[in-house]
Amino acid sequence: CTAVAGSHCEAGSSYGSSGAGTICPFGYFCVGGAQDKERCAAGTYSDSGASSCLDCSAGTYSAAVSSTCADCEAGKYSGAPASPTCAECNVDAGRFCPRRSVSPDGAVCTTGFYCPGGSSDREACPGGTYSADEGATSNSTCSECIAGKFASEGSAECTKCGPGTISSALGARTCVQCEPGKFSVSAGSVSCTSCPAGKTSVSGSVSEADCNIDSDST
């Protein structure tokens, strides 16, 4: 077997025999001419047909014989290329280690979240609340939305309910449509207006002009 770079001779074949060898598999490297493939070490990876292994970038890692590198999960980091594992972060409160972190120092906690520190991931403010503060350390910075607004989990601000919808109480996660026979014109409404007597409308109506159905016909 006369293997070229990126291929190897099968076990049992002799160097110089007929045949160009077999394509090097994932997670191995083949320099050519050798009778056997070589394993990629932990912290490196290779595609098929590789003549050398490539280092995983900082923020990622791999076990031996890998075809790809995996991201360090939130709360962990790898600070150098060719890392075989990720180490746990131990950051101060108000900071966190996001996915693919390259430093044990992590990053400042983002708006809409709070960070207790250590190796914990950031925690989202619950739906119906928001936090405009960076570097928050506890959920005490998550404030309720006022009536007429709503917020999904992890929000930096509350959003006004659109026309045809309302939120009538503090801490709304979503807005609700005006029921049939009512409407709301303005964004940020806390209540719906009733259609004139004898008229009704479909749910989510946005103006009095939508009250164009005779109520006795419904």
Accessible surface in RSA format (square Angstrom, percent):
REM  Atomic radii and reference values for relative SASA: ProtOr
REM  Chains: A
REM  Algorithm: Lee & Richards
REM  Probe-radius: 1.40
REM  Slices: 20
REM RES _ NUM      All-atoms   Total-Side   Main-Chain    Non-polar    All polar
REM                ABS   REL    ABS   REL    ABS   REL    ABS   REL    ABS   REL
RES CYS A   1     6.57   5.0   6.57   7.3   0.00   0.0   3.70   9.4   2.88   3.1
RES THR A   2    72.17  51.3  69.78  70.7   2.39   5.7  56.11  75.4  16.07  24.3
RES ALA A   3     7.19   6.6   0.00   0.0   7.19  16.4   0.00   0.0   7.19  19.1
RES VAL A   4    95.71  63.0  90.01  81.5   5.70  13.7  95.71  83.2   0.00   0.0
RES ALA A   5    67.49  62.1  42.25  65.2  25.24  57.4  42.37  59.7  25.12  66.6
RES GLY A   6     4.93   6.1   0.00   N/A   4.93   6.1   4.46  12.3   0.47   1.0
RES SER A   7     4.86   4.1   4.10   5.5   0.76   1.8   4.10   8.7   0.76   1.1
RES HIS A   8    10.82   5.9  10.62   7.4   0.20   0.5   6.16   6.3   4.66   5.4
RES CYS A   9     0.40   0.3   0.00   0.0   0.40   0.9   0.05   0.1   0.35   0.4
RES GLU A  10    92.09  52.9  90.14  68.2   1.95   4.7  45.25  87.5  46.84  38.2
RES ALA A  11   103.15  94.8  67.64 104.4  35.52  80.8  75.84 106.8  27.31  72.3
RES GLY A  12    89.55 110.4   0.00   N/A  89.55 110.4  44.12 121.1  45.43 101.7
RES SER A  13    37.65  31.8  23.89  31.9  13.76  31.7  32.48  69.2   5.17   7.2
RES SER A  14    65.21  55.1  62.10  82.9   3.11   7.2  42.28  90.0  22.92  32.1
RES TYR A  15   132.29  61.8 110.30  62.8  21.98  57.2  72.23  54.3  60.06  74.0
RES GLY A  16    55.24  68.1   0.00   N/A  55.24  68.1  24.55  67.4  30.69  68.7
RES SER A  17    43.20  36.5  29.35  39.2  13.86  31.9  37.56  80.0   5.65   7.9
RES SER A  18   114.55  96.8  82.35 109.9  32.20  74.2  58.11 123.7  56.44  79.1
RES GLY A  19    51.77  63.8   0.00   N/A  51.77  63.8  37.12 101.9  14.65  32.8
RES ALA A  20    64.37  59.2  53.97  83.3  10.40  23.7  55.49  78.1   8.88  23.5
RES GLY A  21    36.38  44.9   0.00   N/A  36.38  44.9   7.04  19.3  29.34  65.7
RES THR A  22    56.88  40.5  52.22  52.9   4.67  11.1  43.69  58.7  13.19  19.9
RES ILE A  23   114.85  65.4 106.62  79.4   8.23  19.8 106.62  76.8   8.23  22.3
RES CYS A  24     0.05   0.0   0.00   0.0   0.05   0.1   0.00   0.0   0.05   0.1
RES PRO A  25    45.77  33.4  39.90  36.4   5.87  21.3  45.77  37.8   0.00   0.0
RES PHE A  26   117.39  58.7 109.61  67.9   7.79  20.3 109.61  66.5   7.79  22.3
RES GLY A  27     0.52   0.6   0.00   N/A   0.52   0.6   0.52   1.4   0.00   0.0
RES TYR A  28    45.61  21.3  45.61  26.0   0.00   0.0  16.10  12.1  29.51  36.4
RES PHE A  29    52.68  26.4  52.68  32.6   0.00   0.0  52.68  31.9   0.00   0.0
RES CYS A  30     2.52   1.9   1.01   1.1   1.51   3.5   2.52   6.4   0.00   0.0
RES VAL A  31    89.66  59.0  70.23  63.6  19.44  46.8  71.74  62.3  17.92  48.6
RES GLY A  32    21.04  25.9   0.00   N/A  21.04  25.9   4.95  13.6  16.09  36.0
RES GLY A  33    23.59  29.1   0.00   N/A  23.59  29.1  14.76  40.5   8.84  19.8
RES ALA A  34    39.68  36.5  28.34  43.7  11.34  25.8  38.38  54.1   1.30   3.4
RES GLN A  35    90.97  50.9  84.95  62.1   6.02  14.3  25.47  54.2  65.50  49.7
RES ASP A  36    85.34  59.8  81.24  80.9   4.11   9.7  27.32  64.3  58.03  57.9
RES LYS A  37    65.06  31.7  54.58  33.5  10.48  25.0  17.16  15.4  47.90  51.0
RES GLU A  38    90.02  51.7  88.94  67.3   1.08   2.6  16.50  31.9  73.52  60.0
RES ARG A  39   149.22  62.7 132.16  67.4  17.06  40.6  49.31  67.4  99.92  60.6
RES CYS A  40     0.60   0.5   0.00   0.0   0.60   1.4   0.40   1.0   0.20   0.2
RES ALA A  41    65.44  60.2  54.87  84.7  10.57  24.1  62.40  87.9   3.04   8.1
RES ALA A  42    42.19  38.8  27.04  41.7  15.15  34.5  27.04  38.1  15.15  40.1
RES GLY A  43     0.00   0.0   0.00   N/A   0.00   0.0   0.00   0.0   0.00   0.0
RES THR A  44    18.22  13.0  18.22  18.5   0.00   0.0  18.08  24.3   0.14   0.2
RES TYR A  45    60.90  28.4  60.90  34.6   0.00   0.0  27.42  20.6  33.48  41.3
RES SER A  46     1.38   1.2   0.02   0.0   1.36   3.1   1.38   2.9   0.00   0.0
RES ASP A  47    90.86  63.6  86.86  86.5   3.99   9.4  33.70  79.3  57.15  57.0
RES SER A  48    53.92  45.6  36.77  49.1  17.15  39.5  10.44  22.2  43.48  60.9
RES GLY A  49    32.81  40.5   0.00   N/A  32.81  40.5  10.06  27.6  22.75  50.9
RES ALA A  50    18.33  16.9  10.22  15.8   8.12  18.5  18.33  25.8   0.00   0.0
RES SER A  51    54.39  46.0  44.75  59.7   9.64  22.2  11.38  24.2  43.01  60.3
RES SER A  52    65.68  55.5  60.58  80.8   5.10  11.8  36.52  77.8  29.16  40.8
RES CYS A  53    34.74  26.3  11.45  12.8  23.29  54.7   9.23  23.4  25.51  27.5
RES LEU A  54    99.37  55.3  97.84  70.0   1.53   3.8  99.37  69.8   0.00   0.0
RES ASP A  55    86.78  60.8  66.04  65.7  20.74  49.0  13.68  32.2  73.10  72.9
RES CYS A  56     0.73   0.5   0.00   0.0   0.73   1.7   0.64   1.6   0.09   0.1
RES SER A  57    59.99  50.7  51.46  68.7   8.53  19.7  48.05 102.3  11.94  16.7
RES ALA A  58    28.96  26.6  19.43  30.0   9.52  21.7  19.43  27.4   9.52  25.2
RES GLY A  59     0.03   0.0   0.00   N/A   0.03   0.0   0.03   0.1   0.00   0.0
RES THR A  60     3.93   2.8   3.93   4.0   0.00   0.0   3.93   5.3   0.00   0.0
RES TYR A  61    74.68  34.9  74.68  42.5   0.00   0.0  33.25  25.0  41.43  51.1
RES SER A  62     4.68   4.0   0.40   0.5   4.28   9.9   4.68  10.0   0.00   0.0
RES ALA A  63    66.39  61.0  58.92  90.9   7.48  17.0  62.69  88.3   3.71   9.8
RES ALA A  64    40.14  36.9  24.94  38.5  15.20  34.6  24.94  35.1  15.20  40.3
RES VAL A  65    48.15  31.7  28.02  25.4  20.13  48.5  28.02  24.3  20.13  54.6
RES SER A  66    19.10  16.1  14.59  19.5   4.51  10.4   8.49  18.1  10.62  14.9
RES SER A  67    55.97  47.3  37.78  50.4  18.19  41.9   8.22  17.5  47.75  66.9
RES THR A  68    92.88  66.1  87.36  88.6   5.52  13.2  60.51  81.3  32.37  48.9
RES CYS A  69    31.70  24.0  11.74  13.1  19.96  46.9   9.19  23.3  22.52  24.3
RES ALA A  70    46.52  42.8  39.55  61.0   6.97  15.9  45.58  64.2   0.94   2.5
RES ASP A  71    44.14  30.9  32.64  32.5  11.50  27.2   2.41   5.7  41.73  41.6
RES CYS A  72     0.26   0.2   0.00   0.0   0.26   0.6   0.26   0.7   0.00   0.0
RES GLU A  73    96.33  55.3  94.30  71.3   2.02   4.8  22.91  44.3  73.42  59.9
RES ALA A  74    34.90  32.1  18.92  29.2  15.98  36.4  18.92  26.6  15.98  42.3
RES GLY A  75     2.28   2.8   0.00   N/A   2.28   2.8   1.86   5.1   0.42   0.9
RES LYS A  76    65.37  31.9  65.37  40.1   0.00   0.0  15.36  13.8  50.00  53.3
RES TYR A  77    44.70  20.9  44.33  25.2   0.36   0.9  12.04   9.0  32.66  40.3
RES SER A  78     4.95   4.2   0.46   0.6   4.49  10.3   4.95  10.5   0.00   0.0
RES GLY A  79    48.66  60.0   0.00   N/A  48.66  60.0  14.32  39.3  34.33  76.9
RES ALA A  80    52.98  48.7  51.86  80.0   1.12   2.5  52.34  73.7   0.64   1.7
RES PRO A  81    84.71  61.7  73.12  66.7  11.59  42.1  73.12  60.4  11.59  72.1
RES ALA A  82    37.77  34.7  25.62  39.5  12.15  27.6  25.62  36.1  12.15  32.2
RES SER A  83    15.30  12.9  12.87  17.2   2.43   5.6   6.52  13.9   8.77  12.3
RES PRO A  84    71.77  52.3  65.58  59.8   6.18  22.5  65.58  54.1   6.18  38.4
RES THR A  85    95.45  67.9  88.61  89.8   6.85  16.3  62.37  83.8  33.08  50.0
RES CYS A  86    23.08  17.5   3.88   4.3  19.20  45.1   3.77   9.5  19.32  20.8
RES ALA A  87    50.30  46.3  41.04  63.3   9.27  21.1  48.46  68.2   1.84   4.9
RES GLU A  88   117.86  67.7  96.63  73.1  21.23  50.5  30.44  58.9  87.41  71.4
RES CYS A  89     3.64   2.8   0.27   0.3   3.37   7.9   0.34   0.9   3.30   3.6
RES ASN A  90   130.14  89.7 106.40 102.8  23.75  57.2  29.04  69.9 101.11  97.7
RES VAL A  91    11.56   7.6   0.57   0.5  10.99  26.5   5.72   5.0   5.84  15.8
RES ASP A  92   108.99  76.3 102.18 101.7   6.81  16.1  25.21  59.3  83.78  83.5
RES ALA A  93    57.92  53.3  34.43  53.1  23.49  53.4  34.43  48.5  23.49  62.2
RES GLY A  94     5.10   6.3   0.00   N/A   5.10   6.3   3.57   9.8   1.54   3.4
RES ARG A  95    75.33  31.6  75.28  38.4   0.06   0.1  26.47  36.2  48.86  29.6
RES PHE A  96    10.59   5.3  10.59   6.6   0.00   0.0  10.59   6.4   0.00   0.0
RES CYS A  97     0.93   0.7   0.09   0.1   0.84   2.0   0.09   0.2   0.84   0.9
RES PRO A  98    46.48  33.9  44.66  40.7   1.81   6.6  46.48  38.4   0.00   0.0
RES ARG A  99   149.53  62.8 134.42  68.5  15.11  36.0  50.91  69.6  98.62  59.8
RES ARG A 100   118.49  49.8 107.71  54.9  10.78  25.7  34.98  47.8  83.51  50.6
RES SER A 101     9.37   7.9   2.76   3.7   6.61  15.2   8.66  18.4   0.71   1.0
RES VAL A 102    82.27  54.1  72.17  65.3  10.11  24.3  72.17  62.7  10.11  27.4
RES SER A 103    37.27  31.5  35.69  47.6   1.58   3.6  29.91  63.7   7.36  10.3
RES PRO A 104    63.44  46.2  59.26  54.0   4.18  15.2  59.28  48.9   4.17  25.9
RES ASP A 105    94.78  66.4  90.51  90.1   4.27  10.1  23.22  54.7  71.56  71.4
RES GLY A 106    20.03  24.7   0.00   N/A  20.03  24.7   3.81  10.5  16.22  36.3
RES ALA A 107    38.96  35.8  35.49  54.8   3.47   7.9  38.96  54.9   0.00   0.0
RES VAL A 108    71.35  46.9  63.02  57.1   8.32  20.1  63.02  54.8   8.32  22.6
RES CYS A 109     0.32   0.2   0.00   0.0   0.32   0.8   0.00   0.0   0.32   0.3
RES THR A 110    54.18  38.5  53.15  53.9   1.03   2.5  54.15  72.7   0.03   0.0
RES THR A 111    46.44  33.0  39.52  40.1   6.93  16.5  18.63  25.0  27.81  42.0
RES GLY A 112     0.00   0.0   0.00   N/A   0.00   0.0   0.00   0.0   0.00   0.0
RES PHE A 113    36.35  18.2  36.35  22.5   0.00   0.0  36.35  22.0   0.00   0.0
RES TYR A 114    40.46  18.9  40.46  23.0   0.00   0.0  13.21   9.9  27.25  33.6
RES CYS A 115     0.49   0.4   0.49   0.5   0.00   0.0   0.49   1.2   0.00   0.0
RES PRO A 116    68.00  49.6  45.40  41.4  22.60  82.1  48.00  39.6  20.01 124.3
RES GLY A 117     6.60   8.1   0.00   N/A   6.60   8.1   2.04   5.6   4.56  10.2
RES GLY A 118    25.18  31.0   0.00   N/A  25.18  31.0  20.11  55.2   5.07  11.4
RES SER A 119    49.76  42.0  35.32  47.1  14.44  33.3   6.06  12.9  43.69  61.2
RES SER A 120    50.91  43.0  40.67  54.3  10.24  23.6  15.60  33.2  35.31  49.5
RES ASP A 121    62.78  44.0  56.43  56.2   6.35  15.0  21.76  51.2  41.03  40.9
RES ARG A 122    85.14  35.7  73.06  37.2  12.08  28.8   2.76   3.8  82.38  49.9
RES GLU A 123    79.16  45.4  78.04  59.0   1.13   2.7  10.32  20.0  68.84  56.2
RES ALA A 124    30.24  27.8  13.07  20.2  17.17  39.1  13.07  18.4  17.17  45.5
RES CYS A 125     0.00   0.0   0.00   0.0   0.00   0.0   0.00   0.0   0.00   0.0
RES PRO A 126    61.03  44.5  57.35  52.3   3.68  13.4  61.03  50.4   0.00   0.0
RES GLY A 127     7.14   8.8   0.00   N/A   7.14   8.8   0.91   2.5   6.23  14.0
RES GLY A 128     0.65   0.8   0.00   N/A   0.65   0.8   0.65   1.8   0.00   0.0
RES THR A 129    18.93  13.5  18.93  19.2   0.00   0.0  18.93  25.4   0.00   0.0
RES TYR A 130    70.24  32.8  70.09  39.9   0.16   0.4  27.41  20.6  42.83  52.8
RES SER A 131     1.61   1.4   0.00   0.0   1.61   3.7   1.61   3.4   0.00   0.0
RES ALA A 132    69.14  63.6  47.13  72.7  22.01  50.1  47.62  67.1  21.52  57.0
RES ASP A 133    77.27  54.1  73.63  73.3   3.64   8.6  17.29  40.7  59.98  59.8
RES GLU A 134   128.37  73.7 101.55  76.8  26.82  63.9  23.16  44.8 105.21  85.9
RES GLY A 135    26.19  32.3   0.00   N/A  26.19  32.3  11.20  30.7  14.98  33.6
RES ALA A 136     6.09   5.6   0.00   0.0   6.09  13.8   6.09   8.6   0.00   0.0
RES THR A 137    70.19  49.9  60.83  61.7   9.36  22.3  32.68  43.9  37.51  56.7
RES SER A 138    44.73  37.8  42.94  57.3   1.80   4.1  35.61  75.8   9.12  12.8
RES ASN A 139    89.52  61.7  81.91  79.2   7.61  18.3   6.36  15.3  83.16  80.4
RES SER A 140    95.54  80.7  59.28  79.1  36.26  83.5  52.85 112.5  42.69  59.8
RES THR A 141    41.35  29.4  28.77  29.2  12.58  30.0  35.93  48.3   5.42   8.2
RES CYS A 142    20.36  15.4   2.88   3.2  17.47  41.1   2.88   7.3  17.47  18.8
RES SER A 143    52.92  44.7  46.53  62.1   6.39  14.7  22.85  48.7  30.07  42.1
RES GLU A 144    99.87  57.3  83.69  63.3  16.18  38.5  28.34  54.8  71.53  58.4
RES CYS A 145     0.73   0.5   0.00   0.0   0.73   1.7   0.73   1.8   0.00   0.0
RES ILE A 146   104.99  59.7 103.75  77.3   1.24   3.0 103.75  74.7   1.24   3.4
RES ALA A 147    31.31  28.8  21.47  33.1   9.84  22.4  21.47  30.2   9.84  26.1
RES GLY A 148     0.53   0.7   0.00   N/A   0.53   0.7   0.53   1.5   0.00   0.0
RES LYS A 149    61.19  29.9  61.19  37.5   0.00   0.0  12.54  11.3  48.65  51.8
RES PHE A 150    58.15  29.1  58.15  36.0   0.00   0.0  58.15  35.3   0.00   0.0
RES ALA A 151     2.94   2.7   0.00   0.0   2.94   6.7   2.94   4.1   0.00   0.0
RES SER A 152    70.98  60.0  65.78  87.8   5.20  12.0  42.41  90.3  28.57  40.0
RES GLU A 153   124.86  71.7 102.45  77.5  22.41  53.4  20.42  39.5 104.44  85.3
RES GLY A 154    19.92  24.6   0.00   N/A  19.92  24.6   2.40   6.6  17.51  39.2
RES SER A 155    18.10  15.3  12.56  16.8   5.54  12.8   8.83  18.8   9.27  13.0
RES ALA A 156    39.68  36.5  31.66  48.9   8.02  18.3  31.66  44.6   8.02  21.3
RES GLU A 157   124.70  71.6 120.37  91.1   4.33  10.3  33.96  65.7  90.74  74.1
RES CYS A 158    20.88  15.8   5.53   6.2  15.36  36.1   4.26  10.8  16.63  17.9
RES THR A 159    73.24  52.1  69.57  70.5   3.67   8.8  46.83  62.9  26.42  39.9
RES LYS A 160   119.02  58.1 108.09  66.3  10.94  26.0  53.74  48.4  65.28  69.5
RES CYS A 161     0.13   0.1   0.00   0.0   0.13   0.3   0.13   0.3   0.00   0.0
RES GLY A 162    32.78  40.4   0.00   N/A  32.78  40.4  24.96  68.5   7.82  17.5
RES PRO A 163    67.11  48.9  53.81  49.0  13.30  48.3  53.81  44.4  13.30  82.7
RES GLY A 164     0.57   0.7   0.00   N/A   0.57   0.7   0.57   1.6   0.00   0.0
RES THR A 165    29.15  20.7  29.15  29.5   0.00   0.0  28.05  37.7   1.10   1.7
RES ILE A 166    23.18  13.2  23.08  17.2   0.11   0.3  23.08  16.6   0.11   0.3
RES SER A 167     5.66   4.8   1.28   1.7   4.38  10.1   5.66  12.1   0.00   0.0
RES SER A 168    84.53  71.4  56.71  75.7  27.83  64.1  23.76  50.6  60.77  85.1
RES ALA A 169    63.79  58.7  56.57  87.3   7.22  16.4  61.98  87.3   1.81   4.8
RES LEU A 170   113.70  63.3  94.07  67.3  19.64  49.4  94.07  66.1  19.64  52.8
RES GLY A 171    23.00  28.4   0.00   N/A  23.00  28.4   4.20  11.5  18.80  42.1
RES ALA A 172    18.06  16.6   9.37  14.5   8.69  19.8  18.06  25.4   0.00   0.0
RES ARG A 173   146.28  61.4 139.20  71.0   7.08  16.9  50.03  68.4  96.25  58.3
RES THR A 174    96.34  68.5  87.81  89.0   8.53  20.3  63.69  85.6  32.64  49.3
RES CYS A 175    32.75  24.8   9.41  10.5  23.35  54.9   7.98  20.2  24.78  26.7
RES VAL A 176    90.62  59.6  87.06  78.8   3.57   8.6  90.62  78.7   0.00   0.0
RES GLN A 177   115.15  64.4  94.90  69.4  20.25  48.2  26.13  55.6  89.02  67.5
RES CYS A 178     1.13   0.9   0.00   0.0   1.13   2.7   1.09   2.8   0.04   0.0
RES GLU A 179    98.72  56.7  92.94  70.3   5.78  13.8  29.20  56.5  69.52  56.8
RES PRO A 180    88.27  64.3  73.21  66.7  15.06  54.7  73.21  60.4  15.06  93.6
RES GLY A 181    15.34  18.9   0.00   N/A  15.34  18.9  10.31  28.3   5.03  11.3
RES LYS A 182    68.49  33.4  68.49  42.0   0.00   0.0  20.30  18.3  48.19  51.3
RES PHE A 183    13.34   6.7  13.34   8.3   0.00   0.0  13.34   8.1   0.00   0.0
RES SER A 184     4.01   3.4   0.96   1.3   3.04   7.0   4.01   8.5   0.00   0.0
RES VAL A 185    90.67  59.7  78.20  70.8  12.47  30.0  78.20  67.9  12.47  33.8
RES SER A 186    68.90  58.2  61.93  82.7   6.97  16.1  35.31  75.2  33.59  47.1
RES ALA A 187    51.05  46.9  32.20  49.7  18.85  42.9  32.20  45.3  18.85  49.9
RES GLY A 188    23.39  28.8   0.00   N/A  23.39  28.8   5.22  14.3  18.17  40.7
RES SER A 189    20.34  17.2  11.86  15.8   8.48  19.5  12.05  25.7   8.29  11.6
RES VAL A 190    74.03  48.7  68.88  62.4   5.14  12.4  68.88  59.9   5.14  13.9
RES SER A 191    73.63  62.2  64.47  86.0   9.15  21.1  34.64  73.8  38.99  54.6
RES CYS A 192    26.25  19.9   5.57   6.2  20.68  48.6   2.35   5.9  23.91  25.8
RES THR A 193    76.93  54.7  72.22  73.2   4.71  11.2  44.60  59.9  32.33  48.9
RES SER A 194    70.74  59.8  56.64  75.6  14.11  32.5  33.76  71.9  36.99  51.8
RES CYS A 195    15.81  12.0   1.05   1.2  14.76  34.7   1.05   2.6  14.76  15.9
RES PRO A 196    59.83  43.6  46.70  42.6  13.14  47.7  58.78  48.5   1.06   6.6
RES ALA A 197   109.28 100.5  70.23 108.4  39.05  88.8  81.90 115.3  27.37  72.5
RES GLY A 198    45.92  56.6   0.00   N/A  45.92  56.6  29.52  81.0  16.40  36.7
RES LYS A 199    85.23  41.6  75.65  46.4   9.59  22.8  45.28  40.8  39.95  42.6
RES THR A 200    19.64  14.0  19.64  19.9   0.00   0.0   9.64  12.9  10.00  15.1
RES SER A 201     3.28   2.8   0.00   0.0   3.28   7.6   0.01   0.0   3.27   4.6
RES VAL A 202    97.14  63.9  93.10  84.3   4.04   9.7  96.86  84.2   0.28   0.8
RES SER A 203    53.71  45.4  40.08  53.5  13.63  31.4  13.62  29.0  40.09  56.2
RES GLY A 204    18.32  22.6   0.00   N/A  18.32  22.6   3.42   9.4  14.91  33.4
RES SER A 205     5.17   4.4   0.19   0.3   4.98  11.5   4.98  10.6   0.19   0.3
RES VAL A 206    68.20  44.9  65.17  59.0   3.03   7.3  65.17  56.6   3.03   8.2
RES SER A 207    34.90  29.5  34.90  46.6   0.00   0.0  27.54  58.7   7.35  10.3
RES GLU A 208   100.41  57.6  94.17  71.2   6.24  14.8  28.96  56.0  71.45  58.3
RES ALA A 209    83.05  76.4  56.32  86.9  26.73  60.8  69.52  97.9  13.54  35.9
RES ASP A 210    45.90  32.1  42.16  42.0   3.74   8.8   7.03  16.5  38.87  38.8
RES CYS A 211    10.52   8.0   0.74   0.8   9.78  23.0   0.74   1.9   9.78  10.5
RES ASN A 212   108.01  74.5  79.31  76.6  28.70  69.1  30.27  72.8  77.75  75.1
RES ILE A 213    56.41  32.1  53.39  39.8   3.02   7.3  56.41  40.6   0.00   0.0
RES ASP A 214    69.20  48.5  66.12  65.8   3.08   7.3   9.80  23.1  59.39  59.2
RES SER A 215    46.94  39.7  37.67  50.3   9.27  21.3  23.52  50.1  23.43  32.8
RES ASP A 216   133.31  93.4  94.97  94.5  38.34  90.6  51.44 121.1  81.87  81.7
RES SER A 217    82.37  69.6  42.20  56.3  40.17  92.5  45.44  96.8  36.93  51.7
RES THR A 218   118.81  84.5  51.63  52.3  67.18 160.1  69.48  93.3  49.34  74.6
END  Absolute sums over single chains surface
CHAIN  1 A    11340.7       8967.0       2373.7       6199.3       5141.4
END  Absolute sums over all chains
TOTAL         11340.7       8967.0       2373.7       6199.3       5141.4
